[in-house]
Amino acid sequence: MTRMGGVSGFRSIAVRLRLVHTLSLLLLGVILAAVLAFGGMLAWNLRSGFNDYMAARDTERLEQFATLLAEHLQRSGGAEALRNGGIHLREVLDEFAQRQGLATRPPLAEPPPLAGPPPRADRPFLNGPPPTMGLPPGAPPGAPGPEGFGSRIGVYALDGRLLLGVPVDPNASGVLERPVQVQDNLVGWVRMRPIVLVPDAVEAAFLRRQYLGIAALAAALSALGLLAARWIAGRWVRPLIGIQDATARIARGDLAIRVATRRTDEIGDLIRDINSMAEGLERLESARRRWIAEISHELRTPLTVLRGELDALAEGIRPLNLAAVASLREEATRLGAMVDDLHLLAMADLNALPCYFMECDAVQIAQRAQRRFARRASALGISLEITTPAEGSVPVYWDSQRMEQVLTNLLDNSLCYTDAPGQIRLTIQRQDKRVSLLVEDSKPGVPATDLGRLFDPLYRSDAGRDRHRGGSGLGLAICAALVRAHLGRISAAASELGGLSILVEMPASAEPPR
């Protein structure tokens, strides 16, 4: 038993924690996915854009270099100067560097020692470019950098021979090639292989700084996302915990519990629905307790009368004659009628009230109820009128006996609580597919504060319509139950005649769907 309780408690805690963590991880996962996708796309675009920028810069520079080389050839004798070594690549690169605004190599006091053979006159940069060629603007001479511009250039003759610079494979990926033309005559080709970034190059350092910035931004956004996910998850889960506690207390019978909220979302709607449910259950519980107390009180009165009369007969205080038997029978009949009414209300609450629907006439139902009370009303000095539609009949699909019982209870209630001389008016109207039955009487009226409770079982108004004027207090409650069984509505209001007005609105075909 202890083990089962421990497992159950553990599962309960695990479910609560799992909801918080699930929401937090879900939100955090979405945020991380968005941050990583954004960072990855930004890094890819940066890398791709940087490569495109380097390629576009190389293409532009190569075209400018080919134009400058053509100018040198035109001044030096054209294609013949290119073939005979009359053009020095270093001079062209120095002038190109000056035009580009790049730093040029400072003059050396003495030539530096070379590890290999000296360069040929027509190959001045085969052993390397000028130390500052290819550095971006503003880079100091001698600073580490990528492969230089001059170290990637090769000038080729029309027959494919390398004349100046370094060998460049025309079939390699990313190789650029531009023609060299002198006076509209093609004299050669200049080729350049793509730049290769080295780890300590300025361009590579620039990319590293951008990547580090993206990573730092992603980390900051992830931390903020974690805090936001935790806050949002807590904001969602805390009211659910309050709802869980409230529903547990309601299940234990604490119907006065209410959950405070200012939320306007679905969780707020759920809290308000739970509060409404608790309020309704509290009203029902109060009504149930009041009804039990009132039923016991109502049954005690006829039972006390019966017991008193029986005791009087048994002790010889009252003779056993027909008058005594009639009195006993009257009390027993009143008690039986009350029990029957209580049973009818109980069946209605269980949705088990038997109704037998058939085609009938609402006018005939009303006329039968009127005829039943015509003599009694006349004897009390109360006029009983009925108003029907001009066509004379209102076909309906009702349980005629149940609806006649409704009108009987309403008319009996009016006769019991209308002062003489008085007036009772029954009006029947049909509008489209609905039929209305209106019963109005003259004074005394009912206080406005009591109108909403007239259809509660065993309820009596304190003013003008009290117990001493007859009735068990169940007639209007039975009317409400029968009207609900016919899918209708019943309401009470002040009458134009000075008393009470009760309106019954019914569908012409009141059989509930099966």
Order of alpha helices (4+ residues) and beta strands (2+ residues): alpha-alpha-alpha-beta-beta-beta-beta-alpha-alpha-alpha-beta-alpha-beta-beta-alpha-beta-beta-alpha-beta-beta
